[in-house]
Amino acid sequence: MRYPVVIHKDEDSDYGVIVPDIPGCYSAGSNYDEALQNTVEAIECHLEGLLLDNDALPVASSIDTWVENADFKGGIFAFVDIDLSQITGKVKRVNITLPERVLSLIDLYGKTHAMKNRSAFLTDAALSYIAQHQ
């Protein structure tokens, strides 16, 4: 799942990162790359905590949702990709049947959106669907 993040840099500080879709999830780093790398860890840790508490995982929104928000004025927007299949607990292999056309669309989407694998795509899609329909 690709979460939008907002990066701020004050004159005498590290780069601070806010994850608008995940209240209370923040990170920082001494440079831009480190800040984004630390944000991946912060999001994964935060989501693991939500799962342990049996809370729903927040669905990622688009940057457009947040770009006009005054709290993020002057920030740099970016996306952080989180592989939810790696944090949702023990992995279990399943055998499913999909129409060939659907599988082709999944693969095409994965190639154009840097998706790691089909399992990551299906995990993201299922969790997003569940969160939106609860």
BELMOZI-V12265 format. One line per field, one symbol per residue. phi: phi as a letter, one per 20 degrees, with the letter a starting at -180 (. if undefined). burial: 1 if it has 24 or more other C-alpha atoms within 12 Angstrom, else 0. A space follows every 10 residues. Layout:
phi = ???
burial = ???
//
This chain:
phi = .eefccdcce gdbffdcddg fcgndcbbaf bgfffffffg fffgffffff ffelefefef defgfdfeff fdfnedebdc edeffeceof ecfcdcdcfg ffffffffff feclffafff fffgffffff ffde
burial = 1111111100 0000111111 1100111110 0000111111 1111111100 0000001111 0010010000 0100101111 1111101100 0000000000 0000010000 0000110111 1111001000 0000
//
